């Protein structure tokens, strides 16, 4: 993931992040939870492709994932989940900024989506 981010290889980055998600979904210990995660995750794929094109996004996600790895090694589930949520929140914030939060010259919000 780090190499893909450094090389700005969006396709490889997206493949790796999807593989990581599938790994955790498969090993979550609940078939029902795994199906739910897949159900809510699949519609978000088009946004992930967009986010990977935002300058600095891939590198930031790599830092979050490295933190998640360290938290898992320390058996700190709370920290790992906090970092996973931070990735989602960062994506939500960027999507809002680029698709919803643009203002016109009068300072009014202009919806682009």
N, C-alpha and C positions, 0 to 999 in steps of 0.2 A: 504494500500500500504506500509506504514511504517512497519507494523508487518511482512508482507511478505518479505520485504527486510531484516529486522533484522534476520528472520528465514532462509534466503537464499532459500525461496520457490519461485523458478522461475515460476512455473506454475501459482500459485496464483497471483504473481506480474503481469504476462502477462495478466491474466484474468481481473484484476483490471484496468490496463492501457487501455486495449481494451474497457472496459465498460465506462471509462472516455471519451475516444475518441468518442464512439457511442453517449454518452449523449450530448457532444458539437456539434457533427454533426447533431443530431436530432433537437437541439435547435438553430441552426445557423440562422434560419429565411429564408432560401432559399433552396428549394428542389434541384435545379440545383447545388448549391454549395455543398450540402450534398452528392449528388451522385458523384460529382467530388472528394471530399475528400475520399470517400470510394474507388473510382477507383484507386487513387494514393496510398492509404494507404495499400490496401490488398497485393500488391506485396512485400511490405516491411516487412510483418509479419515474414518471415523466418529470416530476419536480426535482428528483435527484439528478437527472441529466442536466437540467438547467443549473442547479446549484453547483455542480462540478465545474461549470464554466465561469463562475464568479471568482475573480482573482483572490487568492489566499484561502479559499474555502477548503480545498483538498488538504492543504498543509495543516489547517486548524483541526480538521476531522482526524488527521493522523495523530496529532497531539492528544486529542480526546481518547482515541483508541489505545494509545500507549499508556495513558492513565488508567484506562479500564483494565488493561493487562496487568499493570502493577497492583491494582485493587483486587483482582481475582487471585493473583499470587499471594496476597496478604489475607485472602478470604474475607475481604471487606465488601460484602454485597451492597451495602448502602452506598458506598462511594462509587462502585461500578455503576449502579443504577443512576446515581446522580449525574455522572458523566454521560451516560447514554441519553438521559433526558436533556442534558445541555446540548448535545448534538442536534436533537430534534428541535429544541427551542431556537437554536441558532438558525436552522433551516427555515423555521416558521417566520422568524424575524426578517430574514433576507427575502423570502417570498412576499411578505407584506410590503417590504420596502420597494421591491422592483415591480410588483404587480398591482398593489393597492395604494400605497402611501405616497404617490407622487402628487405634488401640488401644482396648481396652475399659477399664473403670475399674480393673481389676487390672493394667494395663500389658501385657497379652498382645495380640499382633497379632490383629486381627479382619479376616478377609478379606471384602470387600464385593462382589467380582466373582464 
